[in-house]
């Protein structure tokens, strides 16, 4: 599975990388747990809401170009061929 990070998620404070590959965990929740273990609390505070029941308010998680909110949320099943994209919510003008 390929995971792509965008905007400030590429900064060393969060992941320090643009992309990585890993064996697909079972669900998006499992992916979040694995990434949070690897990248620590600044990333974890972005990925999950405070109860760890949904994605955080400042992250957009896409699987193969579809937002997880329109799939099964954190319970979305993952496959080895999936491309996961992680975007921070940003605003500008």
C-alpha positions in Angstrom: 0.0 0.0 0.0 1.2 3.5 -0.8 0.6 6.4 1.6 1.1 10.0 0.4 1.5 13.0 2.7 0.6 16.5 1.6 1.3 20.1 2.7 2.6 20.4 6.3 2.3 16.6 6.9 5.6 16.4 5.0 7.3 18.6 7.6 9.7 16.8 10.0 7.4 17.6 12.9 4.8 15.3 11.4 6.3 12.7 9.0 9.3 14.2 7.3 8.4 12.5 4.0 6.2 12.8 0.9 5.4 9.1 0.5 5.9 5.7 2.1 4.9 2.1 1.4 3.8 -0.5 3.9 1.8 -3.7 4.1 -1.8 -2.9 4.2 -3.3 -3.0 7.7 -6.9 -4.3 8.0 -8.7 -0.9 8.3 -8.1 2.8 8.2 -8.2 2.7 12.0 -5.3 0.2 12.1 -3.4 2.4 9.6 -3.9 5.3 11.9 -2.6 3.3 14.9 0.5 2.2 12.9 1.3 5.7 11.6 0.7 7.3 15.0 3.1 4.8 16.6 5.7 5.6 14.0 5.3 9.4 13.9 4.3 10.2 17.4 1.8 12.6 19.1 1.8 15.6 16.8 0.7 13.3 14.0 -1.7 11.4 16.2 -3.4 14.6 17.3 -4.2 15.3 13.6 -5.2 11.8 12.5 -7.8 10.9 15.2 -10.4 13.0 17.0 -10.0 13.2 20.8 -12.0 10.0 21.4 -10.2 8.1 18.5 -13.7 7.4 17.1 -13.3 9.3 13.8 -10.7 11.2 11.8 -9.5 14.4 13.3 -11.1 17.7 12.3 -7.9 18.8 10.6 -7.3 15.8 8.3 -8.7 14.6 5.0 -8.1 10.9 4.5 -8.6 9.6 0.9 -8.5 6.0 -0.3 -8.0 5.7 -4.0 -9.4 9.3 -4.4 -12.4 8.8 -2.2 -12.9 10.4 1.2 -13.2 7.9 4.0 -16.3 9.8 5.2 -18.1 8.5 2.1 -16.8 5.0 2.6 -16.9 3.3 6.0 -14.9 5.9 7.9 -12.2 4.4 10.1 -13.7 1.0 9.5 -12.9 1.2 5.8 -11.1 -2.0 4.7 -7.7 -1.6 3.0 -6.0 -3.6 0.3 -2.4 -3.9 -0.8 -3.2 -2.0 -4.0 -4.7 1.0 -2.3 -3.3 4.5 -2.4 -3.9 6.5 0.8 -3.6 10.3 0.6 -3.5 12.4 3.7 -4.2 16.1 3.4 -4.5 18.7 6.2 -7.5 20.9 6.1 -6.2 24.3 4.9 -7.9 27.6 3.9 -6.7 30.5 2.0 -7.7 33.1 -0.5 
